[in-house]
Amino acid sequence: MIKRNLTKKLKELSKKFPVLAVLGPRQSGKTTLSQAVFSKHTHLSFEDLELRAFAQEDPQGFLKEHKSNMGLF
């Protein structure tokens, strides 16, 4: 993996904020970066239509089911 300058900044910001958004164009390494920086977290993707529907239809149930070590994409 390419060493990213944002790694240190993401770690710093994660100590101050409960939620971070990593934005950018398709295929630019956002998921790879996030998974590398937060490797101990569970990663979920809203590209999974069933998971997305669950989050939309029952947000409290979704958060309750996935509350520990969550990383969303």
PDB file with SEQRES, HELIX, SHEET and CRYST1 records, atoms N, CA, C and O in Angstrom:
SEQRES   1 A   73  MET ILE LYS ARG ASN LEU THR LYS LYS LEU LYS GLU LEU          
SEQRES   2 A   73  SER LYS LYS PHE PRO VAL LEU ALA VAL LEU GLY PRO ARG          
SEQRES   3 A   73  GLN SER GLY LYS THR THR LEU SER GLN ALA VAL PHE SER          
SEQRES   4 A   73  LYS HIS THR HIS LEU SER PHE GLU ASP LEU GLU LEU ARG          
SEQRES   5 A   73  ALA PHE ALA GLN GLU ASP PRO GLN GLY PHE LEU LYS GLU          
SEQRES   6 A   73  HIS LYS SER ASN MET GLY LEU PHE                              
HELIX    1 AA1 LEU A    6  LYS A   16  1                                  11    
HELIX    2 AA2 LYS A   30  VAL A   37  1                                   8    
HELIX    3 AA3 LEU A   49  GLU A   57  1                                   9    
HELIX    4 AA4 PRO A   59  GLU A   65  1                                   7    
SHEET    1 AA1 2 THR A  42  LEU A  44  0                                        
SHEET    2 AA1 2 MET A  70  LEU A  72  1                                        
CRYST1    1.000    1.000    1.000  90.00  90.00  90.00 P 1           1          
ATOM      1  N   MET A   1       0.841  -1.190   0.000  1.00  0.00           N  
ATOM      2  CA  MET A   1       0.000   0.000   0.000  1.00  0.00           C  
ATOM      3  C   MET A   1       0.879   1.244   0.000  1.00  0.00           C  
ATOM      4  O   MET A   1       1.939   1.265   0.626  1.00  0.00           O  
ATOM      5  N   ILE A   2       0.446   2.245  -0.684  1.00  0.00           N  
ATOM      6  CA  ILE A   2       1.139   3.527  -0.722  1.00  0.00           C  
ATOM      7  C   ILE A   2       0.973   4.220   0.623  1.00  0.00           C  
ATOM      8  O   ILE A   2      -0.138   4.307   1.146  1.00  0.00           O  
ATOM      9  N   LYS A   3       2.086   4.719   1.189  1.00  0.00           N  
ATOM     10  CA  LYS A   3       1.992   5.448   2.451  1.00  0.00           C  
ATOM     11  C   LYS A   3       1.272   6.774   2.189  1.00  0.00           C  
ATOM     12  O   LYS A   3       1.680   7.556   1.331  1.00  0.00           O  
ATOM     13  N   ARG A   4       0.220   7.005   2.926  1.00  0.00           N  
ATOM     14  CA  ARG A   4      -0.597   8.205   2.733  1.00  0.00           C  
ATOM     15  C   ARG A   4      -0.269   9.245   3.800  1.00  0.00           C  
ATOM     16  O   ARG A   4      -0.066   8.907   4.966  1.00  0.00           O  
ATOM     17  N   ASN A   5      -0.220  10.495   3.399  1.00  0.00           N  
ATOM     18  CA  ASN A   5       0.030  11.598   4.328  1.00  0.00           C  
ATOM     19  C   ASN A   5      -1.127  11.774   5.314  1.00  0.00           C  
ATOM     20  O   ASN A   5      -0.942  12.329   6.397  1.00  0.00           O  
ATOM     21  N   LEU A   6      -2.302  11.309   4.944  1.00  0.00           N  
ATOM     22  CA  LEU A   6      -3.484  11.498   5.789  1.00  0.00           C  
ATOM     23  C   LEU A   6      -3.553  10.537   6.978  1.00  0.00           C  
ATOM     24  O   LEU A   6      -4.366  10.744   7.879  1.00  0.00           O  
ATOM     25  N   THR A   7      -2.732   9.508   7.000  1.00  0.00           N  
ATOM     26  CA  THR A   7      -2.797   8.509   8.073  1.00  0.00           C  
ATOM     27  C   THR A   7      -2.698   9.151   9.449  1.00  0.00           C  
ATOM     28  O   THR A   7      -3.542   8.905  10.311  1.00  0.00           O  
ATOM     29  N   LYS A   8      -1.692   9.958   9.658  1.00  0.00           N  
ATOM     30  CA  LYS A   8      -1.489  10.606  10.960  1.00  0.00           C  
ATOM     31  C   LYS A   8      -2.665  11.525  11.304  1.00  0.00           C  
ATOM     32  O   LYS A   8      -3.134  11.542  12.442  1.00  0.00           O  
ATOM     33  N   LYS A   9      -3.137  12.285  10.318  1.00  0.00           N  
ATOM     34  CA  LYS A   9      -4.242  13.225  10.551  1.00  0.00           C  
ATOM     35  C   LYS A   9      -5.525  12.477  10.907  1.00  0.00           C  
ATOM     36  O   LYS A   9      -6.259  12.909  11.796  1.00  0.00           O  
ATOM     37  N   LEU A  10      -5.807  11.363  10.229  1.00  0.00           N  
ATOM     38  CA  LEU A  10      -7.002  10.574  10.547  1.00  0.00           C  
ATOM     39  C   LEU A  10      -6.959  10.059  11.981  1.00  0.00           C  
ATOM     40  O   LEU A  10      -7.965  10.095  12.689  1.00  0.00           O  
ATOM     41  N   LYS A  11      -5.801   9.585  12.402  1.00  0.00           N  
ATOM     42  CA  LYS A  11      -5.658   9.093  13.778  1.00  0.00           C  
ATOM     43  C   LYS A  11      -5.884  10.214  14.786  1.00  0.00           C  
ATOM     44  O   LYS A  11      -6.546  10.006  15.803  1.00  0.00           O  
ATOM     45  N   GLU A  12      -5.341  11.398  14.516  1.00  0.00           N  
ATOM     46  CA  GLU A  12      -5.540  12.549  15.413  1.00  0.00           C  
ATOM     47  C   GLU A  12      -7.016  12.936  15.486  1.00  0.00           C  
ATOM     48  O   GLU A  12      -7.562  13.130  16.572  1.00  0.00           O  
ATOM     49  N   LEU A  13      -7.651  13.046  14.329  1.00  0.00           N  
ATOM     50  CA  LEU A  13      -9.054  13.460  14.287  1.00  0.00           C  
ATOM     51  C   LEU A  13      -9.976  12.435  14.940  1.00  0.00           C  
ATOM     52  O   LEU A  13     -10.991  12.803  15.530  1.00  0.00           O  
ATOM     53  N   SER A  14      -9.632  11.162  14.838  1.00  0.00           N  
ATOM     54  CA  SER A  14     -10.490  10.127  15.424  1.00  0.00           C  
ATOM     55  C   SER A  14     -10.520  10.205  16.952  1.00  0.00           C  
ATOM     56  O   SER A  14     -11.432   9.668  17.579  1.00  0.00           O  
ATOM     57  N   LYS A  15      -9.545  10.859  17.544  1.00  0.00           N  
ATOM     58  CA  LYS A  15      -9.534  11.038  18.997  1.00  0.00           C  
ATOM     59  C   LYS A  15     -10.433  12.195  19.426  1.00  0.00           C  
ATOM     60  O   LYS A  15     -10.835  12.280  20.586  1.00  0.00           O  
ATOM     61  N   LYS A  16     -10.749  13.091  18.474  1.00  0.00           N  
ATOM     62  CA  LYS A  16     -11.553  14.274  18.779  1.00  0.00           C  
ATOM     63  C   LYS A  16     -13.004  14.144  18.334  1.00  0.00           C  
ATOM     64  O   LYS A  16     -13.893  14.773  18.906  1.00  0.00           O  
ATOM     65  N   PHE A  17     -13.242  13.322  17.306  1.00  0.00           N  
ATOM     66  CA  PHE A  17     -14.577  13.216  16.725  1.00  0.00           C  
ATOM     67  C   PHE A  17     -15.029  11.757  16.655  1.00  0.00           C  
ATOM     68  O   PHE A  17     -14.227  10.883  16.328  1.00  0.00           O  
ATOM     69  N   PRO A  18     -16.299  11.480  16.957  1.00  0.00           N  
ATOM     70  CA  PRO A  18     -16.785  10.097  16.921  1.00  0.00           C  
ATOM     71  C   PRO A  18     -17.024   9.589  15.497  1.00  0.00           C  
ATOM     72  O   PRO A  18     -17.114   8.381  15.278  1.00  0.00           O  
ATOM     73  N   VAL A  19     -17.127  10.510  14.528  1.00  0.00           N  
ATOM     74  CA  VAL A  19     -17.406  10.135  13.144  1.00  0.00           C  
ATOM     75  C   VAL A  19     -16.480  10.919  12.221  1.00  0.00           C  
ATOM     76  O   VAL A  19     -16.294  12.125  12.387  1.00  0.00           O  
ATOM     77  N   LEU A  20     -15.902  10.220  11.247  1.00  0.00           N  
ATOM     78  CA  LEU A  20     -15.079  10.869  10.234  1.00  0.00           C  
ATOM     79  C   LEU A  20     -15.595  10.452   8.867  1.00  0.00           C  
ATOM     80  O   LEU A  20     -16.070   9.330   8.693  1.00  0.00           O  
ATOM     81  N   ALA A  21     -15.501  11.347   7.902  1.00  0.00           N  
ATOM     82  CA  ALA A  21     -15.847  11.031   6.517  1.00  0.00           C  
ATOM     83  C   ALA A  21     -14.591  11.159   5.668  1.00  0.00           C  
ATOM     84  O   ALA A  21     -13.900  12.177   5.710  1.00  0.00           O  
ATOM     85  N   VAL A  22     -14.307  10.125   4.906  1.00  0.00           N  
ATOM     86  CA  VAL A  22     -13.191  10.156   3.969  1.00  0.00           C  
ATOM     87  C   VAL A  22     -13.819  10.234   2.583  1.00  0.00           C  
ATOM     88  O   VAL A  22     -14.438   9.281   2.110  1.00  0.00           O  
ATOM     89  N   LEU A  23     -13.649  11.377   1.947  1.00  0.00           N  
ATOM     90  CA  LEU A  23     -14.297  11.637   0.661  1.00  0.00           C  
ATOM     91  C   LEU A  23     -13.264  11.766  -0.447  1.00  0.00           C  
ATOM     92  O   LEU A  23     -12.131  12.191  -0.216  1.00  0.00           O  
ATOM     93  N   GLY A  24     -13.669  11.398  -1.638  1.00  0.00           N  
ATOM     94  CA  GLY A  24     -12.790  11.531  -2.792  1.00  0.00           C  
ATOM     95  C   GLY A  24     -13.352  10.785  -3.973  1.00  0.00           C  
ATOM     96  O   GLY A  24     -14.393  10.137  -3.863  1.00  0.00           O  
ATOM     97  N   PRO A  25     -12.670  10.866  -5.112  1.00  0.00           N  
ATOM     98  CA  PRO A  25     -13.154  10.207  -6.321  1.00  0.00           C  
ATOM     99  C   PRO A  25     -13.076   8.682  -6.203  1.00  0.00           C  
ATOM    100  O   PRO A  25     -12.369   8.141  -5.353  1.00  0.00           O  
ATOM    101  N   ARG A  26     -13.816   8.013  -7.076  1.00  0.00           N  
ATOM    102  CA  ARG A  26     -13.797   6.556  -7.101  1.00  0.00           C  
ATOM    103  C   ARG A  26     -12.377   6.051  -7.344  1.00  0.00           C  
ATOM    104  O   ARG A  26     -11.583   6.680  -8.044  1.00  0.00           O  
ATOM    105  N   GLN A  27     -12.083   4.907  -6.752  1.00  0.00           N  
ATOM    106  CA  GLN A  27     -10.808   4.221  -6.977  1.00  0.00           C  
ATOM    107  C   GLN A  27      -9.589   5.042  -6.562  1.00  0.00           C  
ATOM    108  O   GLN A  27      -8.526   4.920  -7.170  1.00  0.00           O  
ATOM    109  N   SER A  28      -9.733   5.878  -5.528  1.00  0.00           N  
ATOM    110  CA  SER A  28      -8.603   6.704  -5.098  1.00  0.00           C  
ATOM    111  C   SER A  28      -7.955   6.200  -3.812  1.00  0.00           C  
ATOM    112  O   SER A  28      -6.997   6.803  -3.328  1.00  0.00           O  
ATOM    113  N   GLY A  29      -8.471   5.093  -3.248  1.00  0.00           N  
ATOM    114  CA  GLY A  29      -7.841   4.488  -2.073  1.00  0.00           C  
ATOM    115  C   GLY A  29      -8.487   4.833  -0.745  1.00  0.00           C  
ATOM    116  O   GLY A  29      -7.878   4.626   0.305  1.00  0.00           O  
ATOM    117  N   LYS A  30      -9.700   5.352  -0.767  1.00  0.00           N  
ATOM    118  CA  LYS A  30     -10.377   5.738   0.481  1.00  0.00           C  
ATOM    119  C   LYS A  30     -10.608   4.533   1.397  1.00  0.00           C  
ATOM    120  O   LYS A  30     -10.301   4.582   2.588  1.00  0.00           O  
ATOM    121  N   THR A  31     -11.143   3.471   0.840  1.00  0.00           N  
ATOM    122  CA  THR A  31     -11.426   2.275   1.643  1.00  0.00           C  
ATOM    123  C   THR A  31     -10.140   1.638   2.134  1.00  0.00           C  
ATOM    124  O   THR A  31     -10.045   1.249   3.298  1.00  0.00           O  
ATOM    125  N   THR A  32      -9.152   1.528   1.262  1.00  0.00           N  
ATOM    126  CA  THR A  32      -7.863   0.942   1.642  1.00  0.00           C  
ATOM    127  C   THR A  32      -7.222   1.742   2.768  1.00  0.00           C  
ATOM    128  O   THR A  32      -6.703   1.167   3.725  1.00  0.00           O  
ATOM    129  N   LEU A  33      -7.257   3.054   2.660  1.00  0.00           N  
ATOM    130  CA  LEU A  33      -6.703   3.925   3.700  1.00  0.00           C  
ATOM    131  C   LEU A  33      -7.451   3.729   5.014  1.00  0.00           C  
ATOM    132  O   LEU A  33      -6.833   3.541   6.061  1.00  0.00           O  
ATOM    133  N   SER A  34      -8.758   3.771   4.960  1.00  0.00           N  
ATOM    134  CA  SER A  34      -9.572   3.627   6.178  1.00  0.00           C  
ATOM    135  C   SER A  34      -9.356   2.279   6.846  1.00  0.00           C  
ATOM    136  O   SER A  34      -9.249   2.199   8.070  1.00  0.00           O  
ATOM    137  N   GLN A  35      -9.293   1.221   6.050  1.00  0.00           N  
ATOM    138  CA  GLN A  35      -9.090  -0.109   6.617  1.00  0.00           C  
ATOM    139  C   GLN A  35      -7.701  -0.246   7.222  1.00  0.00           C  
ATOM    140  O   GLN A  35      -7.532  -0.945   8.220  1.00  0.00           O  
ATOM    141  N   ALA A  36      -6.708   0.408   6.637  1.00  0.00           N  
ATOM    142  CA  ALA A  36      -5.350   0.359   7.187  1.00  0.00           C  
ATOM    143  C   ALA A  36      -5.248   1.145   8.494  1.00  0.00           C  
ATOM    144  O   ALA A  36      -4.642   0.678   9.458  1.00  0.00           O  
ATOM    145  N   VAL A  37      -5.838   2.331   8.523  1.00  0.00           N  
ATOM    146  CA  VAL A  37      -5.748   3.189   9.709  1.00  0.00           C  
ATOM    147  C   VAL A  37      -6.590   2.627  10.858  1.00  0.00           C  
ATOM    148  O   VAL A  37      -6.185   2.693  12.019  1.00  0.00           O  
ATOM    149  N   PHE A  38      -7.756   2.077  10.531  1.00  0.00           N  
ATOM    150  CA  PHE A  38      -8.677   1.573  11.558  1.00  0.00           C  
ATOM    151  C   PHE A  38      -8.847   0.064  11.428  1.00  0.00           C  
ATOM    152  O   PHE A  38      -9.970  -0.434  11.347  1.00  0.00           O  
ATOM    153  N   SER A  39      -7.746  -0.653  11.409  1.00  0.00           N  
ATOM    154  CA  SER A  39      -7.763  -2.099  11.158  1.00  0.00           C  
ATOM    155  C   SER A  39      -8.472  -2.903  12.256  1.00  0.00           C  
ATOM    156  O   SER A  39      -8.902  -4.029  12.003  1.00  0.00           O  
ATOM    157  N   LYS A  40      -8.600  -2.359  13.446  1.00  0.00           N  
ATOM    158  CA  LYS A  40      -9.266  -3.087  14.532  1.00  0.00           C  
ATOM    159  C   LYS A  40     -10.777  -2.884  14.529  1.00  0.00           C  
ATOM    160  O   LYS A  40     -11.487  -3.494  15.329  1.00  0.00           O  
ATOM    161  N   HIS A  41     -11.265  -2.043  13.647  1.00  0.00           N  
ATOM    162  CA  HIS A  41     -12.695  -1.767  13.558  1.00  0.00           C  
ATOM    163  C   HIS A  41     -13.360  -2.696  12.547  1.00  0.00           C  
ATOM    164  O   HIS A  41     -12.722  -3.178  11.611  1.00  0.00           O  
ATOM    165  N   THR A  42     -14.633  -2.934  12.749  1.00  0.00           N  
ATOM    166  CA  THR A  42     -15.433  -3.662  11.774  1.00  0.00           C  
ATOM    167  C   THR A  42     -15.782  -2.685  10.658  1.00  0.00           C  
ATOM    168  O   THR A  42     -16.149  -1.540  10.920  1.00  0.00           O  
ATOM    169  N   HIS A  43     -15.667  -3.136   9.426  1.00  0.00           N  
ATOM    170  CA  HIS A  43     -15.956  -2.266   8.282  1.00  0.00           C  
ATOM    171  C   HIS A  43     -17.203  -2.766   7.571  1.00  0.00           C  
ATOM    172  O   HIS A  43     -17.315  -3.945   7.237  1.00  0.00           O  
ATOM    173  N   LEU A  44     -18.128  -1.859   7.347  1.00  0.00           N  
ATOM    174  CA  LEU A  44     -19.374  -2.169   6.663  1.00  0.00           C  
ATOM    175  C   LEU A  44     -19.494  -1.268   5.444  1.00  0.00           C  
ATOM    176  O   LEU A  44     -19.029  -0.128   5.460  1.00  0.00           O  
ATOM    177  N   SER A  45     -20.116  -1.778   4.390  1.00  0.00           N  
ATOM    178  CA  SER A  45     -20.292  -0.989   3.180  1.00  0.00           C  
ATOM    179  C   SER A  45     -21.765  -0.854   2.851  1.00  0.00           C  
ATOM    180  O   SER A  45     -22.497  -1.842   2.816  1.00  0.00           O  
ATOM    181  N   PHE A  46     -22.192   0.367   2.612  1.00  0.00           N  
ATOM    182  CA  PHE A  46     -23.577   0.597   2.225  1.00  0.00           C  
ATOM    183  C   PHE A  46     -23.821   0.278   0.753  1.00  0.00           C  
ATOM    184  O   PHE A  46     -24.916   0.513   0.243  1.00  0.00           O  
ATOM    185  N   GLU A  47     -22.815  -0.250   0.072  1.00  0.00           N  
ATOM    186  CA  GLU A  47     -23.045  -0.784  -1.268  1.00  0.00           C  
ATOM    187  C   GLU A  47     -23.811  -2.099  -1.178  1.00  0.00           C  
ATOM    188  O   GLU A  47     -24.427  -2.523  -2.156  1.00  0.00           O  
ATOM    189  N   ASP A  48     -23.780  -2.747  -0.018  1.00  0.00           N  
ATOM    190  CA  ASP A  48     -24.599  -3.930   0.250  1.00  0.00           C  
ATOM    191  C   ASP A  48     -26.034  -3.436   0.440  1.00  0.00           C  
ATOM    192  O   ASP A  48     -26.346  -2.781   1.434  1.00  0.00           O  
ATOM    193  N   LEU A  49     -26.901  -3.755  -0.519  1.00  0.00           N  
ATOM    194  CA  LEU A  49     -28.254  -3.198  -0.523  1.00  0.00           C  
ATOM    195  C   LEU A  49     -29.074  -3.613   0.695  1.00  0.00           C  
ATOM    196  O   LEU A  49     -29.872  -2.822   1.197  1.00  0.00           O  
ATOM    197  N   GLU A  50     -28.890  -4.836   1.174  1.00  0.00           N  
ATOM    198  CA  GLU A  50     -29.633  -5.278   2.365  1.00  0.00           C  
ATOM    199  C   GLU A  50     -29.186  -4.501   3.595  1.00  0.00           C  
ATOM    200  O   GLU A  50     -30.013  -4.098   4.413  1.00  0.00           O  
ATOM    201  N   LEU A  51     -27.894  -4.291   3.727  1.00  0.00           N  
ATOM    202  CA  LEU A  51     -27.364  -3.531   4.864  1.00  0.00           C  
ATOM    203  C   LEU A  51     -27.851  -2.085   4.806  1.00  0.00           C  
ATOM    204  O   LEU A  51     -28.241  -1.513   5.824  1.00  0.00           O  
ATOM    205  N   ARG A  52     -27.827  -1.506   3.623  1.00  0.00           N  
ATOM    206  CA  ARG A  52     -28.298  -0.132   3.454  1.00  0.00           C  
ATOM    207  C   ARG A  52     -29.780  -0.009   3.805  1.00  0.00           C  
ATOM    208  O   ARG A  52     -30.188   0.939   4.475  1.00  0.00           O  
ATOM    209  N   ALA A  53     -30.586  -0.976   3.346  1.00  0.00           N  
ATOM    210  CA  ALA A  53     -32.021  -0.954   3.632  1.00  0.00           C  
ATOM    211  C   ALA A  53     -32.264  -1.075   5.136  1.00  0.00           C  
ATOM    212  O   ALA A  53     -33.118  -0.377   5.683  1.00  0.00           O  
ATOM    213  N   PHE A  54     -31.524  -1.949   5.801  1.00  0.00           N  
ATOM    214  CA  PHE A  54     -31.651  -2.117   7.252  1.00  0.00           C  
ATOM    215  C   PHE A  54     -31.362  -0.790   7.954  1.00  0.00           C  
ATOM    216  O   PHE A  54     -32.106  -0.384   8.847  1.00  0.00           O  
ATOM    217  N   ALA A  55     -30.284  -0.114   7.554  1.00  0.00           N  
ATOM    218  CA  ALA A  55     -29.916   1.162   8.176  1.00  0.00           C  
ATOM    219  C   ALA A  55     -30.981   2.228   7.937  1.00  0.00           C  
ATOM    220  O   ALA A  55     -31.251   3.049   8.814  1.00  0.00           O  
ATOM    221  N   GLN A  56     -31.584   2.214   6.751  1.00  0.00           N  
ATOM    222  CA  GLN A  56     -32.600   3.216   6.432  1.00  0.00           C  
ATOM    223  C   GLN A  56     -33.924   2.928   7.133  1.00  0.00           C  
ATOM    224  O   GLN A  56     -34.594   3.847   7.603  1.00  0.00           O  
ATOM    225  N   GLU A  57     -34.300   1.658   7.202  1.00  0.00           N  
ATOM    226  CA  GLU A  57     -35.602   1.290   7.757  1.00  0.00           C  
ATOM    227  C   GLU A  57     -35.605   1.226   9.283  1.00  0.00           C  
ATOM    228  O   GLU A  57     -36.627   1.497   9.913  1.00  0.00           O  
ATOM    229  N   ASP A  58     -34.473   0.872   9.873  1.00  0.00           N  
ATOM    230  CA  ASP A  58     -34.392   0.740  11.329  1.00  0.00           C  
ATOM    231  C   ASP A  58     -33.040   1.261  11.816  1.00  0.00           C  
ATOM    232  O   ASP A  58     -32.194   0.472  12.235  1.00  0.00           O  
ATOM    233  N   PRO A  59     -32.823   2.584  11.767  1.00  0.00           N  
ATOM    234  CA  PRO A  59     -31.514   3.126  12.134  1.00  0.00           C  
ATOM    235  C   PRO A  59     -31.083   2.780  13.563  1.00  0.00           C  
ATOM    236  O   PRO A  59     -29.908   2.501  13.805  1.00  0.00           O  
ATOM    237  N   GLN A  60     -32.023   2.798  14.503  1.00  0.00           N  
ATOM    238  CA  GLN A  60     -31.652   2.465  15.886  1.00  0.00           C  
ATOM    239  C   GLN A  60     -31.240   1.003  16.002  1.00  0.00           C  
ATOM    240  O   GLN A  60     -30.264   0.686  16.682  1.00  0.00           O  
ATOM    241  N   GLY A  61     -31.977   0.112  15.342  1.00  0.00           N  
ATOM    242  CA  GLY A  61     -31.623  -1.299  15.348  1.00  0.00           C  
ATOM    243  C   GLY A  61     -30.284  -1.541  14.675  1.00  0.00           C  
ATOM    244  O   GLY A  61     -29.485  -2.354  15.141  1.00  0.00           O  
ATOM    245  N   PHE A  62     -30.041  -0.838  13.582  1.00  0.00           N  
ATOM    246  CA  PHE A  62     -28.768  -0.959  12.874  1.00  0.00           C  
ATOM    247  C   PHE A  62     -27.608  -0.558  13.772  1.00  0.00           C  
ATOM    248  O   PHE A  62     -26.624  -1.289  13.889  1.00  0.00           O  
ATOM    249  N   LEU A  63     -27.723   0.610  14.409  1.00  0.00           N  
ATOM    250  CA  LEU A  63     -26.647   1.079  15.285  1.00  0.00           C  
ATOM    251  C   LEU A  63     -26.455   0.165  16.486  1.00  0.00           C  
ATOM    252  O   LEU A  63     -25.325  -0.072  16.913  1.00  0.00           O  
ATOM    253  N   LYS A  64     -27.548  -0.346  17.031  1.00  0.00           N  
ATOM    254  CA  LYS A  64     -27.462  -1.252  18.175  1.00  0.00           C  
ATOM    255  C   LYS A  64     -26.732  -2.543  17.782  1.00  0.00           C  
ATOM    256  O   LYS A  64     -25.912  -3.057  18.543  1.00  0.00           O  
ATOM    257  N   GLU A  65     -27.036  -3.054  16.600  1.00  0.00           N  
ATOM    258  CA  GLU A  65     -26.404  -4.296  16.142  1.00  0.00           C  
ATOM    259  C   GLU A  65     -24.930  -4.119  15.813  1.00  0.00           C  
ATOM    260  O   GLU A  65     -24.143  -5.053  15.967  1.00  0.00           O  
ATOM    261  N   HIS A  66     -24.551  -2.926  15.361  1.00  0.00           N  
ATOM    262  CA  HIS A  66     -23.186  -2.693  14.893  1.00  0.00           C  
ATOM    263  C   HIS A  66     -22.438  -1.654  15.727  1.00  0.00           C  
ATOM    264  O   HIS A  66     -21.533  -0.993  15.218  1.00  0.00           O  
ATOM    265  N   LYS A  67     -22.798  -1.503  16.983  1.00  0.00           N  
ATOM    266  CA  LYS A  67     -22.245  -0.388  17.769  1.00  0.00           C  
ATOM    267  C   LYS A  67     -20.782  -0.549  18.162  1.00  0.00           C  
ATOM    268  O   LYS A  67     -20.099   0.457  18.351  1.00  0.00           O  
ATOM    269  N   SER A  68     -20.281  -1.754  18.290  1.00  0.00           N  
ATOM    270  CA  SER A  68     -18.900  -1.897  18.760  1.00  0.00           C  
ATOM    271  C   SER A  68     -17.908  -1.867  17.593  1.00  0.00           C  
ATOM    272  O   SER A  68     -18.053  -2.594  16.611  1.00  0.00           O  
ATOM    273  N   ASN A  69     -16.924  -1.027  17.728  1.00  0.00           N  
ATOM    274  CA  ASN A  69     -15.827  -0.917  16.739  1.00  0.00           C  
ATOM    275  C   ASN A  69     -16.313  -0.735  15.310  1.00  0.00           C  
ATOM    276  O   ASN A  69     -15.816  -1.392  14.396  1.00  0.00           O  
ATOM    277  N   MET A  70     -17.256   0.129  15.116  1.00  0.00           N  
ATOM    278  CA  MET A  70     -17.833   0.304  13.794  1.00  0.00           C  
ATOM    279  C   MET A  70     -17.003   1.248  12.925  1.00  0.00           C  
ATOM    280  O   MET A  70     -16.518   2.286  13.376  1.00  0.00           O  
ATOM    281  N   GLY A  71     -16.860   0.844  11.662  1.00  0.00           N  
ATOM    282  CA  GLY A  71     -16.295   1.698  10.620  1.00  0.00           C  
ATOM    283  C   GLY A  71     -17.197   1.549   9.414  1.00  0.00           C  
ATOM    284  O   GLY A  71     -17.343   0.442   8.895  1.00  0.00           O  
ATOM    285  N   LEU A  72     -17.790   2.599   8.965  1.00  0.00           N  
ATOM    286  CA  LEU A  72     -18.748   2.512   7.857  1.00  0.00           C  
ATOM    287  C   LEU A  72     -18.161   3.118   6.599  1.00  0.00           C  
ATOM    288  O   LEU A  72     -17.353   4.044   6.652  1.00  0.00           O  
ATOM    289  N   PHE A  73     -18.588   2.570   5.457  1.00  0.00           N  
ATOM    290  CA  PHE A  73     -18.154   3.087   4.156  1.00  0.00           C  
ATOM    291  C   PHE A  73     -19.339   3.300   3.277  1.00  0.00           C  
ATOM    292  O   PHE A  73     -19.191   3.732   2.134  1.00  0.00           O  
TER     293      PHE A  73                                                      
END                                                                             
